[in-house]
Amino acid sequence: MSERLRRQFGAVALLAASALVGSCGAERPSDRDTPATLWFSVQDSGRTRSITVANALCERCIEVERLVLLGDTTGDGFLEMTTAATRDSLGRYWLGQRGQIKVYNPSGKFVAAVGRPGQGPMEFHLPTPTFTDSAGLVHVFDRGNSRESVINSKFALHSDRRIPASDVFSVAPNVGAGTYVMNMWIATEAQAGYNLHVVRGDSILKSFGEPDESGTMNVFTSQRLLATDGDGRVLSAKRFDLDVVAWSPEGRRIAGFRGSPLNASPVKWAAFNRTDNPLPSEVVAIRIEDGRYLWLVTKRPRDGWRSLVTDKLYPNGMVGMAPKPGVAIDSMFVSRIEVVDLSSATILARRETSEKFIGFIGSGLLLENATDAEGHPRAAVWRLRLRLP
């Protein structure tokens, strides 16, 4: 199982977070501001466009508002680190935990614990609530059991089916098509060099993608964040770089977009330390809105982070690091939210914040892994709004 799933999906993720289609509350520009030719209609699949910063970059145009704080300090509503979440048709929040899902109402009150640890029906290892369909059914992925469970609004099992038993890093639903796009490592001759797969149940319908330019593709270098739109287009973003590729529903490369490097040197598949493999900046969530706007959420080490850690020697002789007493790992990072106009390949708006966002959970909503003043793990849901001048 991938490191992202251990970190963000209780093992992320997501799922990356799930990247679902919907408005982020944007006040859309007038028709005169919309290019006559959309970026995805240009037939130049080999092109990679440089993402630049707009001359009039707006640092006040992204508004964030905390809607609700989830999790109780004691009792059944207590949270471990949240693995993933979605909001159902009744406005309730389903949060993945170890072995079960905890559900809270729109005001944050605990409602129910769904499932239990195990391998049977309605038993989970690391459940990932992924999305709610038009019938109000919540779709839950469980990589540990290689299974998708579909659960109704009364917390009863509607159906389940197998999913590929592989090292899945992130997944995005093609809502309405009954398929998913998965970023996962499959070390077989047929899938060699591909890191994206369209999946229905445990069947891989097609594989596509491209090798990492830094060398041979492997389970680490193949990691991508995913988003899909209502027309079946797929966007994939490298985990440790601002390198985004758009794909058609058939797996044809449409275009590429590349921003300034996130890290000064390639991130190594090893313990992070203060010298040759420092804490990296990374993409934690993406989504596409209106077929034009790319929302990017990145996590970046704050200035002076090295003073907050000490060296740690592992039994195998590897030198890593550990937080100093009283220092939380998450306190070493800031989150940056950016909106990219794909038609012009420019960053229109940017906002930095200390919240620890881990993924989109629906229409204009971001999930945060939070802690309260006493250090209890909580989860917060935030609403995003883009207000362009």
C-alpha positions in Angstrom: 0.0 0.0 0.0 1.3 3.5 -0.9 2.8 5.9 1.5 0.2 8.5 0.5 -2.6 6.1 1.6 -0.9 5.5 4.9 -0.5 9.3 5.5 -3.7 10.8 4.1 -6.1 7.9 3.8 -5.3 6.4 7.2 -2.5 4.9 5.6 -3.4 11.2 0.7 -5.2 10.2 -1.3 -6.8 10.0 -2.4 -7.4 10.0 -2.4 -5.9 12.1 -2.7 -8.4 13.3 -2.1 -11.3 12.8 -4.3 -11.4 15.4 -7.0 -15.1 15.9 -8.0 -16.6 18.2 -10.5 -18.5 21.3 -9.4 -18.3 25.1 -8.9 -15.9 26.5 -6.3 -18.2 29.5 -5.8 -16.5 31.4 -8.6 -17.9 34.7 -9.9 -17.3 34.0 -13.5 -15.7 36.5 -15.9 -18.0 38.0 -18.6 -18.1 36.5 -22.0 -15.7 39.1 -23.4 -13.0 37.6 -21.1 -13.6 34.0 -22.3 -11.1 32.9 -25.1 -12.7 32.0 -28.4 -10.7 28.8 -28.5 -10.7 26.6 -25.4 -7.4 25.0 -24.4 -8.7 21.4 -24.9 -9.9 22.1 -28.4 -6.4 22.8 -29.8 -5.0 19.6 -31.4 -1.4 19.8 -30.2 -1.0 16.9 -27.9 2.8 17.1 -27.7 2.9 20.6 -26.4 3.7 21.5 -22.8 2.8 25.1 -21.8 4.7 27.0 -19.2 2.5 28.2 -16.3 3.2 31.8 -15.6 2.1 34.2 -12.9 -0.4 36.8 -14.1 0.8 40.4 -13.9 -2.3 41.2 -11.8 -2.0 38.2 -9.5 -4.8 38.5 -7.0 -4.0 37.5 -3.4 -7.4 38.5 -2.1 -9.6 36.7 -4.7 -9.6 33.3 -3.0 -11.9 33.4 0.0 -11.9 30.5 2.5 -14.5 30.0 5.2 -14.6 27.2 7.7 -18.0 25.6 7.6 -17.8 23.1 10.4 -15.4 21.4 12.8 -15.9 17.6 13.1 -14.9 15.2 15.8 -15.5 14.9 19.5 -12.9 15.0 22.2 -14.2 11.7 23.8 -16.7 9.0 23.0 -17.9 7.5 19.8 -17.4 10.7 17.8 -13.7 10.8 18.5 -11.5 10.8 15.4 -8.1 9.4 14.5 -6.4 11.1 11.6 -9.0 11.3 8.9 -8.3 9.2 5.9 -10.7 10.8 3.4 -14.2 12.2 3.3 -17.3 13.0 1.2 -20.5 14.7 1.8 -23.8 12.8 1.1 -27.0 14.1 -0.3 -28.3 15.0 3.2 -25.3 17.2 3.8 -23.7 14.7 6.2 -20.0 14.2 6.3 -18.6 10.7 6.0 -15.0 10.4 7.3 -12.8 7.4 6.7 -11.0 6.0 9.8 -9.1 2.9 10.6 -11.6 0.0 10.1 -14.8 2.1 9.9 -16.4 5.3 8.8 -17.7 8.0 11.1 -20.6 10.2 10.0 -21.5 13.7 11.2 -24.4 15.9 10.5 -24.1 19.3 8.7 -23.6 21.1 12.1 -20.8 18.7 13.1 -22.8 16.4 15.5 -21.8 12.7 15.5 -24.4 10.6 13.9 -23.1 7.0 13.4 -20.2 4.7 13.1 -20.5 2.7 9.9 -18.8 -0.7 9.6 -16.1 -2.3 11.6 -12.6 -3.8 11.1 -12.5 -7.0 9.1 -12.8 -8.5 5.7 -16.5 -9.4 5.4 -19.4 -7.3 4.1 -19.4 -3.8 5.8 -16.0 -4.6 7.3 -13.1 -2.4 6.4 -9.4 -2.0 6.6 -8.8 1.6 5.4 -12.1 2.9 4.0 -12.0 5.9 1.7 -15.4 7.6 1.2 -15.0 8.7 -2.4 -18.2 10.3 -3.7 -22.0 10.4 -3.4 -23.9 9.5 -6.6 -27.2 11.0 -7.9 -29.2 8.3 -6.1 -27.7 9.4 -2.7 -25.5 6.3 -2.4 -22.1 6.7 -0.9 -19.2 4.9 -2.7 -16.4 3.8 -0.4 -13.1 2.4 -1.6 -11.1 0.0 0.7 -7.7 -0.7 -0.8 -6.9 -3.0 2.1 -9.7 -5.3 1.1 -9.6 -4.5 -2.6 -13.2 -3.7 -2.6 -15.7 -0.9 -3.3 -18.8 -0.8 -1.1 -21.9 1.3 -1.9 -23.8 2.3 1.2 -27.3 3.9 1.4 -28.5 6.8 3.5 -29.6 4.5 6.3 -26.0 3.1 6.5 -26.9 -0.3 5.0 -24.9 -2.0 2.3 -26.4 -1.5 -1.1 -23.8 -3.5 -3.1 -20.1 -4.1 -3.3 -17.6 -5.2 -6.0 -14.0 -6.0 -6.3 -11.4 -3.4 -7.3 -7.8 -4.1 -8.6 -5.5 -5.4 -5.9 -2.6 -3.0 -6.6 -0.7 -0.1 -5.1 -3.3 2.6 -5.7 -2.1 6.2 -5.0 -5.1 8.2 -6.0 -8.5 7.8 -7.7 -11.1 10.0 -9.3 -14.6 9.0 -10.4 -16.0 9.4 -13.8 -19.4 10.4 -12.3 -22.2 8.9 -14.3 -20.0 6.5 -16.3 -19.6 3.9 -13.6 -15.8 4.0 -14.0 -12.8 5.3 -12.1 -9.5 6.7 -13.1 -6.8 5.3 -10.9 -3.2 6.2 -10.5 -1.5 2.9 -9.5 1.7 1.0 -10.1 1.2 -2.2 -12.1 4.5 -4.0 -12.8 3.3 -6.1 -15.7 4.5 -6.2 -19.3 1.1 -5.0 -20.6 1.0 -1.9 -18.3 4.7 -1.1 -18.2 5.2 2.6 -18.6 1.6 3.5 -17.8 0.5 5.1 -14.6 -3.2 5.8 -15.3 -5.9 3.2 -15.6 -9.6 3.4 -16.3 -11.2 0.8 -14.1 -14.7 -0.7 -13.7 -14.9 -3.1 -10.8 -11.7 -5.2 -10.9 -11.4 -4.8 -14.7 -8.8 -2.5 -16.2 -10.5 -1.1 -19.3 -7.6 0.9 -20.6 -4.1 2.1 -19.4 -2.4 5.3 -20.4 0.1 7.9 -19.2 3.7 8.5 -19.7 7.0 7.6 -18.0 8.6 10.0 -15.6 11.3 12.1 -17.3 13.7 11.7 -14.5 14.2 8.0 -15.1 12.6 4.6 -15.1 9.1 4.6 -13.8 8.5 2.9 -10.4 5.9 2.9 -7.7 7.3 6.2 -6.3 8.0 8.2 -9.4 4.6 7.2 -10.9 2.6 8.9 -8.2 0.0 11.4 -9.6 -2.9 13.4 -8.2 -6.1 13.1 -10.3 -9.1 15.1 -11.2 -11.9 14.4 -13.7 -14.6 16.7 -15.3 -18.1 16.2 -16.5 -16.9 15.5 -20.0 -14.6 12.7 -19.0 -11.4 14.6 -19.3 -8.7 13.6 -16.9 -6.0 15.8 -15.3 -3.0 14.2 -13.7 -0.4 16.1 -11.6 2.9 14.9 -10.4 3.1 14.6 -6.6 6.3 16.6 -6.2 6.2 19.0 -9.1 3.9 21.4 -10.8 3.6 19.2 -13.9 0.1 18.7 -15.1 -1.1 16.7 -18.1 -4.6 16.7 -19.5 -6.1 13.5 -21.2 -9.1 12.8 -23.3 -11.7 10.2 -22.1 -10.0 7.8 -24.5 -6.6 8.3 -22.9 -5.2 10.6 -25.6 -2.8 13.3 -24.4 -4.4 16.7 -24.9 -1.9 19.1 -23.4 0.7 19.6 -20.7 1.2 22.5 -18.2 4.4 23.0 -16.2 5.0 25.6 -13.5 8.1 26.5 -11.6 9.8 23.5 -9.9 8.4 22.7 -6.4 11.7 21.3 -5.2 15.3 22.3 -5.9 16.3 18.7 -6.4 14.4 15.4 -7.1 12.7 14.0 -4.0 14.3 10.7 -2.9 12.4 7.6 -2.0 14.0 7.6 1.5 13.7 9.1 4.9 13.5 12.9 4.8 16.3 14.7 6.5 17.9 18.2 6.8 20.6 17.7 4.2 20.3 15.7 0.9 16.5 14.8 1.2 14.8 17.7 2.9 11.1 18.0 3.6 9.5 18.4 0.1 6.8 20.6 -1.3 4.1 18.5 -2.8 0.7 18.7 -4.6 -2.0 17.5 -2.3 -5.2 18.2 -4.3 -6.3 19.3 -7.7 -9.7 19.9 -9.4 -11.0 21.4 -12.6 -13.8 23.8 -12.8 -15.9 25.0 -15.8 -13.5 23.2 -18.2 -11.1 26.1 -17.7 -9.9 26.7 -14.1 -7.4 24.4 -12.4 -7.4 24.6 -8.6 -4.1 23.5 -7.1 -3.4 22.9 -3.4 0.2 22.4 -2.5 1.9 21.8 0.9 5.2 23.7 1.4 7.7 23.7 4.2 7.6 27.0 6.1 10.7 29.1 6.5 13.0 27.9 9.3 11.6 24.3 9.4 15.0 22.8 9.9 15.3 24.4 13.3 12.2 22.5 14.4 13.7 19.0 13.9 16.6 16.9 15.1 18.5 14.1 13.4 17.2 10.5 13.9 19.3 7.4 13.3 17.4 4.4 12.1 18.5 0.8 12.8 19.7 0.3 9.2 22.0 3.3 9.6 19.8 5.7 7.6 19.7 9.2 9.0 16.3 10.8 9.1 14.8 13.3 11.4 12.2 13.7 14.2 10.3 16.8 15.5 11.7 18.4 18.5 9.6 18.0 21.7 6.3 19.9 21.4 6.6 20.3 17.7 3.9 18.8 15.4 5.0 17.7 11.9 2.1 19.6 10.3 3.2 22.8 11.9 6.2 22.8 9.7 4.1 23.4 6.6 1.9 26.0 5.0 -0.8 25.3 2.4 -0.9 27.3 -0.9 -4.1 27.5 -3.0 -3.8 28.7 -6.6 -6.2 29.0 -9.5 -4.7 28.5 -13.0 -6.5 29.7 -16.1 -5.7 26.8 -18.4 -6.7 28.8 -21.5 -3.9 31.3 -20.9 -1.7 29.0 -18.6 -1.5 31.8 -16.0 -2.0 31.8 -12.2 -4.8 34.2 -11.6 -5.1 34.0 -7.8 -3.1 32.7 -4.9 -3.6 32.3 -1.1 -1.3 30.9 1.6 -2.7 29.7 4.9 -1.6 27.6 7.9 -4.5 25.1 7.5 -3.5 21.6 6.7 -5.7 20.8 3.7 -5.6 17.2 2.4 -8.2 17.1 -0.4 -11.4 18.3 -2.1 -14.6 16.5 -0.9 -17.1 17.9 -3.3 -18.4 21.2 -4.7 -16.0 23.9 -3.5 -15.2 22.1 -0.3 -11.7 21.4 1.1 -11.0 19.0 4.0 -8.4 19.8 6.7 -6.8 17.5 9.1 -6.9 19.7 12.2 -6.2 19.5 16.0 -7.9 21.5 18.7 -6.2 23.5 21.5 -5.8 20.3 23.6 -4.2 18.4 20.7 -7.2 16.2 19.9 -7.4 15.2 16.2 -10.3 16.9 14.4 -11.4 17.5 10.8 -12.6 20.8 9.4 -14.5 21.5 6.2 -13.8 24.7 4.4 -15.6 26.5 1.5 -13.7 28.1 -1.3 -14.8 31.0 -3.3 -13.0 32.6 -6.3 -14.0 36.3 -6.8 -12.1 37.7 -9.7 -12.2 41.5 -10.3 
